[in-house]
Amino acid sequence: MLTYATVDRLPRTQAVRRALRATHRPEATADLLFLEAWEIDAPRDLASLLRARQIVRANRTLAAEIEAELKAG
């Protein structure tokens, strides 16, 4: 099972890469990478679900871009 306590990897989508260039705050970077990881393989625990939903509500367009890009493959 994936853990999202620390996400220390490169982004897989162009949408997240663009968003990361626009921010330099570590907590925002962690949220963006978490959201991308969530879209790839969503864990089933409540804490991760709540965190993902909160990030999506704040970034609906980005979440849609990530989802579309991952589906396009």
C-alpha positions in Angstrom: 0.0 0.0 0.0 1.2 3.5 -0.8 1.9 5.9 2.0 1.7 9.6 1.4 3.3 10.9 4.5 6.2 12.2 2.5 6.1 12.4 -1.3 9.6 12.8 -2.5 9.4 12.0 -6.2 9.2 13.8 -9.5 5.8 14.7 -10.9 4.5 12.4 -13.6 2.0 14.8 -15.2 2.6 18.1 -17.1 -0.3 19.7 -15.1 1.6 19.1 -11.8 4.9 20.3 -13.3 3.3 23.5 -14.4 1.7 24.0 -11.0 5.0 23.3 -9.2 6.7 26.0 -11.2 4.1 28.5 -9.9 4.8 27.8 -6.3 7.8 27.5 -4.0 6.1 26.7 -0.8 7.0 23.2 0.5 3.5 22.5 1.8 2.0 23.4 -1.6 4.5 21.1 -3.3 3.6 18.3 -1.0 -0.1 18.8 -1.7 0.3 18.8 -5.4 2.4 15.6 -5.4 -0.1 14.0 -3.0 -3.0 14.9 -5.3 -1.2 13.4 -8.3 -0.3 10.2 -6.4 -3.9 10.0 -5.2 -5.2 10.1 -8.8 -2.7 7.4 -9.7 -3.5 5.0 -6.8 -5.9 6.3 -4.2 -5.5 4.6 -0.8 -8.6 3.6 1.0 -8.0 5.2 4.4 -10.2 8.0 5.7 -7.4 10.5 6.4 -6.1 10.2 2.8 -9.6 10.5 1.4 -10.3 13.7 3.4 -6.9 15.3 2.5 -7.5 14.5 -1.2 -11.0 16.0 -1.2 -9.8 19.1 0.5 -7.0 19.6 -2.1 -9.4 18.9 -5.0 -11.9 21.5 -3.7 -9.2 24.1 -3.7 -7.8 23.0 -7.1 -10.7 21.7 -9.1 -9.2 22.6 -12.5 -5.9 21.1 -11.7 -7.5 17.9 -10.4 -9.4 17.6 -13.7 -6.3 18.3 -15.7 -4.3 15.6 -13.8 -7.2 13.1 -14.2 -7.5 13.7 -17.9 -3.8 13.5 -18.5 -3.5 10.2 -16.6 -6.4 8.7 -18.5 -4.9 9.8 -21.8 -1.9 7.8 -20.7 
